[in-house]
Amino acid sequence: MKILHVFRHPPDGVTRQLVEILSREREATEFPLHITTVDYDHLLHLILTHDQVVSWW
């Protein structure tokens, strides 16, 4: 199972721990939205190719 984590802001320590717990025994990918240039086409591709998507707002 593949899981995608989308971050609006850089993750803090608590968020990192939660990401680790949710990602156990899964193929995990992280996508930062807090960078200056966001490739939304790539984000859409990731969303469509992963089984689960978690938005960290």
Backbone as XML, in Angstrom:
<?xml version="1.0"?>
<chain id="A" units="angstrom">
  <residue number="1" name="MET">
    <atom name="N" x="0.832" y="-1.172" z="0.000"/>
    <atom name="CA" x="0.000" y="0.000" z="0.000"/>
    <atom name="C" x="0.882" y="1.242" z="0.000"/>
  </residue>
  <residue number="2" name="LYS">
    <atom name="N" x="0.478" y="2.231" z="-0.791"/>
    <atom name="CA" x="1.240" y="3.472" z="-0.911"/>
    <atom name="C" x="0.468" y="4.606" z="-0.242"/>
  </residue>
  <residue number="3" name="ILE">
    <atom name="N" x="1.202" y="5.430" z="0.527"/>
    <atom name="CA" x="0.600" y="6.567" z="1.209"/>
    <atom name="C" x="1.364" y="7.837" z="0.834"/>
  </residue>
  <residue number="4" name="LEU">
    <atom name="N" x="0.609" y="8.899" z="0.587"/>
    <atom name="CA" x="1.177" y="10.189" z="0.222"/>
    <atom name="C" x="0.878" y="11.185" z="1.333"/>
  </residue>
  <residue number="5" name="HIS">
    <atom name="N" x="1.912" y="11.871" z="1.808"/>
    <atom name="CA" x="1.771" y="12.915" z="2.820"/>
    <atom name="C" x="2.013" y="14.258" z="2.134"/>
  </residue>
  <residue number="6" name="VAL">
    <atom name="N" x="1.022" y="15.154" z="2.198"/>
    <atom name="CA" x="1.128" y="16.476" z="1.595"/>
    <atom name="C" x="1.234" y="17.492" z="2.731"/>
  </residue>
  <residue number="7" name="PHE">
    <atom name="N" x="2.327" y="18.241" z="2.740"/>
    <atom name="CA" x="2.597" y="19.200" z="3.815"/>
    <atom name="C" x="2.397" y="20.629" z="3.328"/>
  </residue>
  <residue number="8" name="ARG">
    <atom name="N" x="1.541" y="21.374" z="4.044"/>
    <atom name="CA" x="1.374" y="22.793" z="3.737"/>
    <atom name="C" x="2.501" y="23.613" z="4.353"/>
  </residue>
  <residue number="9" name="HIS">
    <atom name="N" x="2.956" y="23.209" z="5.529"/>
    <atom name="CA" x="4.052" y="23.863" z="6.248"/>
    <atom name="C" x="5.097" y="22.799" z="6.573"/>
  </residue>
  <residue number="10" name="PRO">
    <atom name="N" x="6.322" y="23.208" z="6.858"/>
    <atom name="CA" x="7.320" y="22.222" z="7.280"/>
    <atom name="C" x="6.820" y="21.487" z="8.536"/>
  </residue>
  <residue number="11" name="PRO">
    <atom name="N" x="6.912" y="20.166" z="8.553"/>
    <atom name="CA" x="6.392" y="19.404" z="9.697"/>
    <atom name="C" x="7.230" y="19.611" z="10.958"/>
  </residue>
  <residue number="12" name="ASP">
    <atom name="N" x="6.535" y="19.703" z="12.099"/>
    <atom name="CA" x="7.227" y="19.803" z="13.379"/>
    <atom name="C" x="7.455" y="18.393" z="13.927"/>
  </residue>
  <residue number="13" name="GLY">
    <atom name="N" x="7.973" y="18.304" z="15.133"/>
    <atom name="CA" x="8.308" y="17.009" z="15.718"/>
    <atom name="C" x="7.111" y="16.090" z="15.889"/>
  </residue>
  <residue number="14" name="VAL">
    <atom name="N" x="5.991" y="16.638" z="16.346"/>
    <atom name="CA" x="4.783" y="15.827" z="16.551"/>
    <atom name="C" x="4.260" y="15.305" z="15.217"/>
  </residue>
  <residue number="15" name="THR">
    <atom name="N" x="4.227" y="16.176" z="14.235"/>
    <atom name="CA" x="3.764" y="15.759" z="12.902"/>
    <atom name="C" x="4.670" y="14.672" z="12.342"/>
  </residue>
  <residue number="16" name="ARG">
    <atom name="N" x="5.984" y="14.822" z="12.515"/>
    <atom name="CA" x="6.935" y="13.808" z="12.049"/>
    <atom name="C" x="6.644" y="12.448" z="12.700"/>
  </residue>
  <residue number="17" name="GLN">
    <atom name="N" x="6.352" y="12.444" z="13.998"/>
    <atom name="CA" x="6.045" y="11.191" z="14.691"/>
    <atom name="C" x="4.774" y="10.567" z="14.130"/>
  </residue>
  <residue number="18" name="LEU">
    <atom name="N" x="3.755" y="11.380" z="13.884"/>
    <atom name="CA" x="2.508" y="10.863" z="13.321"/>
    <atom name="C" x="2.714" y="10.309" z="11.912"/>
  </residue>
  <residue number="19" name="VAL">
    <atom name="N" x="3.528" y="10.990" z="11.124"/>
    <atom name="CA" x="3.842" y="10.516" z="9.776"/>
    <atom name="C" x="4.522" y="9.150" z="9.853"/>
  </residue>
  <residue number="20" name="GLU">
    <atom name="N" x="5.468" y="9.000" z="10.769"/>
    <atom name="CA" x="6.161" y="7.720" z="10.934"/>
    <atom name="C" x="5.196" y="6.612" z="11.319"/>
  </residue>
  <residue number="21" name="ILE">
    <atom name="N" x="4.260" y="6.903" z="12.217"/>
    <atom name="CA" x="3.284" y="5.901" z="12.639"/>
    <atom name="C" x="2.380" y="5.502" z="11.473"/>
  </residue>
  <residue number="22" name="LEU">
    <atom name="N" x="1.887" y="6.485" z="10.733"/>
    <atom name="CA" x="0.999" y="6.189" z="9.607"/>
    <atom name="C" x="1.715" y="5.484" z="8.465"/>
  </residue>
  <residue number="23" name="SER">
    <atom name="N" x="3.016" y="5.688" z="8.355"/>
    <atom name="CA" x="3.774" y="5.141" z="7.230"/>
    <atom name="C" x="4.349" y="3.750" z="7.488"/>
  </residue>
  <residue number="24" name="ARG">
    <atom name="N" x="4.178" y="3.230" z="8.672"/>
    <atom name="CA" x="4.737" y="1.908" z="8.979"/>
    <atom name="C" x="4.221" y="0.861" z="8.008"/>
  </residue>
  <residue number="25" name="GLU">
    <atom name="N" x="5.146" y="0.056" z="7.511"/>
    <atom name="CA" x="4.844" y="-1.055" z="6.604"/>
    <atom name="C" x="4.159" y="-0.594" z="5.320"/>
  </residue>
  <residue number="26" name="ARG">
    <atom name="N" x="4.398" y="0.646" z="4.917"/>
    <atom name="CA" x="3.837" y="1.180" z="3.674"/>
    <atom name="C" x="4.932" y="1.900" z="2.899"/>
  </residue>
  <residue number="27" name="GLU">
    <atom name="N" x="4.709" y="2.046" z="1.640"/>
    <atom name="CA" x="5.591" y="2.851" z="0.802"/>
    <atom name="C" x="5.109" y="4.301" z="0.918"/>
  </residue>
  <residue number="28" name="ALA">
    <atom name="N" x="5.897" y="5.154" z="1.527"/>
    <atom name="CA" x="5.482" y="6.527" z="1.804"/>
    <atom name="C" x="6.197" y="7.531" z="0.914"/>
  </residue>
  <residue number="29" name="THR">
    <atom name="N" x="5.441" y="8.544" z="0.497"/>
    <atom name="CA" x="5.972" y="9.648" z="-0.288"/>
    <atom name="C" x="5.545" y="10.937" z="0.385"/>
  </residue>
  <residue number="30" name="GLU">
    <atom name="N" x="6.423" y="11.931" z="0.371"/>
    <atom name="CA" x="6.100" y="13.231" z="0.943"/>
    <atom name="C" x="6.147" y="14.286" z="-0.154"/>
  </residue>
  <residue number="31" name="PHE">
    <atom name="N" x="5.179" y="15.214" z="-0.093"/>
    <atom name="CA" x="5.120" y="16.295" z="-1.075"/>
    <atom name="C" x="4.954" y="17.612" z="-0.331"/>
  </residue>
  <residue number="32" name="PRO">
    <atom name="N" x="5.936" y="18.526" z="-0.423"/>
    <atom name="CA" x="5.840" y="19.813" z="0.282"/>
    <atom name="C" x="5.128" y="20.873" z="-0.572"/>
  </residue>
  <residue number="33" name="LEU">
    <atom name="N" x="4.131" y="21.509" z="0.008"/>
    <atom name="CA" x="3.473" y="22.637" z="-0.663"/>
    <atom name="C" x="4.071" y="23.974" z="-0.237"/>
  </residue>
  <residue number="34" name="HIS">
    <atom name="N" x="4.965" y="23.943" z="0.746"/>
    <atom name="CA" x="5.531" y="25.177" z="1.280"/>
    <atom name="C" x="6.766" y="25.645" z="0.509"/>
  </residue>
  <residue number="35" name="ILE">
    <atom name="N" x="7.100" y="24.965" z="-0.570"/>
    <atom name="CA" x="8.213" y="25.424" z="-1.410"/>
    <atom name="C" x="7.706" y="26.545" z="-2.327"/>
  </residue>
  <residue number="36" name="THR">
    <atom name="N" x="8.598" y="27.274" z="-2.924"/>
    <atom name="CA" x="8.199" y="28.439" z="-3.718"/>
    <atom name="C" x="7.482" y="28.061" z="-5.009"/>
  </residue>
  <residue number="37" name="THR">
    <atom name="N" x="7.948" y="27.039" z="-5.699"/>
    <atom name="CA" x="7.333" y="26.612" z="-6.942"/>
    <atom name="C" x="6.789" y="25.199" z="-6.773"/>
  </residue>
  <residue number="38" name="VAL">
    <atom name="N" x="5.485" y="25.046" z="-6.919"/>
    <atom name="CA" x="4.845" y="23.747" z="-6.724"/>
    <atom name="C" x="4.448" y="23.186" z="-8.082"/>
  </residue>
  <residue number="39" name="ASP">
    <atom name="N" x="4.820" y="21.935" z="-8.335"/>
    <atom name="CA" x="4.456" y="21.253" z="-9.569"/>
    <atom name="C" x="3.129" y="20.524" z="-9.335"/>
  </residue>
  <residue number="40" name="TYR">
    <atom name="N" x="2.032" y="21.204" z="-9.642"/>
    <atom name="CA" x="0.709" y="20.642" z="-9.382"/>
    <atom name="C" x="0.389" y="19.450" z="-10.277"/>
  </residue>
  <residue number="41" name="ASP">
    <atom name="N" x="0.962" y="19.393" z="-11.449"/>
    <atom name="CA" x="0.773" y="18.216" z="-12.304"/>
    <atom name="C" x="1.374" y="16.980" z="-11.651"/>
  </residue>
  <residue number="42" name="HIS">
    <atom name="N" x="2.544" y="17.151" z="-11.067"/>
    <atom name="CA" x="3.192" y="16.041" z="-10.363"/>
    <atom name="C" x="2.385" y="15.646" z="-9.124"/>
  </residue>
  <residue number="43" name="LEU">
    <atom name="N" x="1.868" y="16.641" z="-8.406"/>
    <atom name="CA" x="1.039" y="16.360" z="-7.236"/>
    <atom name="C" x="-0.195" y="15.561" z="-7.642"/>
  </residue>
  <residue number="44" name="LEU">
    <atom name="N" x="-0.862" y="15.941" z="-8.699"/>
    <atom name="CA" x="-2.030" y="15.209" z="-9.176"/>
    <atom name="C" x="-1.665" y="13.779" z="-9.535"/>
  </residue>
  <residue number="45" name="HIS">
    <atom name="N" x="-0.541" y="13.593" z="-10.198"/>
    <atom name="CA" x="-0.074" y="12.249" z="-10.536"/>
    <atom name="C" x="0.145" y="11.429" z="-9.261"/>
  </residue>
  <residue number="46" name="LEU">
    <atom name="N" x="0.767" y="12.017" z="-8.249"/>
    <atom name="CA" x="1.002" y="11.305" z="-6.993"/>
    <atom name="C" x="-0.315" y="10.930" z="-6.320"/>
  </residue>
  <residue number="47" name="ILE">
    <atom name="N" x="-1.269" y="11.848" z="-6.304"/>
    <atom name="CA" x="-2.564" y="11.572" z="-5.685"/>
    <atom name="C" x="-3.246" y="10.389" z="-6.368"/>
  </residue>
  <residue number="48" name="LEU">
    <atom name="N" x="-3.183" y="10.357" z="-7.681"/>
    <atom name="CA" x="-3.865" y="9.297" z="-8.428"/>
    <atom name="C" x="-3.152" y="7.951" z="-8.352"/>
  </residue>
  <residue number="49" name="THR">
    <atom name="N" x="-1.868" y="7.952" z="-8.015"/>
    <atom name="CA" x="-1.118" y="6.691" z="-7.990"/>
    <atom name="C" x="-0.907" y="6.147" z="-6.579"/>
  </residue>
  <residue number="50" name="HIS">
    <atom name="N" x="-1.412" y="6.835" z="-5.564"/>
    <atom name="CA" x="-1.279" y="6.363" z="-4.182"/>
    <atom name="C" x="-2.634" y="5.888" z="-3.659"/>
  </residue>
  <residue number="51" name="ASP">
    <atom name="N" x="-2.586" y="4.922" z="-2.738"/>
    <atom name="CA" x="-3.813" y="4.375" z="-2.175"/>
    <atom name="C" x="-4.435" y="5.298" z="-1.133"/>
  </residue>
  <residue number="52" name="GLN">
    <atom name="N" x="-3.604" y="6.033" z="-0.412"/>
    <atom name="CA" x="-4.066" y="6.949" z="0.627"/>
    <atom name="C" x="-3.333" y="8.274" z="0.492"/>
  </residue>
  <residue number="53" name="VAL">
    <atom name="N" x="-4.056" y="9.367" z="0.797"/>
    <atom name="CA" x="-3.453" y="10.705" z="0.792"/>
    <atom name="C" x="-3.805" y="11.369" z="2.114"/>
  </residue>
  <residue number="54" name="VAL">
    <atom name="N" x="-2.793" y="11.900" z="2.798"/>
    <atom name="CA" x="-2.999" y="12.613" z="4.053"/>
    <atom name="C" x="-2.502" y="14.043" z="3.861"/>
  </residue>
  <residue number="55" name="SER">
    <atom name="N" x="-3.378" y="15.009" z="4.103"/>
    <atom name="CA" x="-3.005" y="16.418" z="4.011"/>
    <atom name="C" x="-2.713" y="16.943" z="5.400"/>
  </residue>
  <residue number="56" name="TRP">
    <atom name="N" x="-1.520" y="17.444" z="5.588"/>
    <atom name="CA" x="-1.105" y="18.014" z="6.879"/>
    <atom name="C" x="-1.231" y="19.517" z="6.761"/>
  </residue>
  <residue number="57" name="TRP">
    <atom name="N" x="-2.333" y="20.057" z="7.229"/>
    <atom name="CA" x="-2.630" y="21.466" z="7.144"/>
    <atom name="C" x="-2.334" y="22.103" z="8.453"/>
  </residue>
</chain>
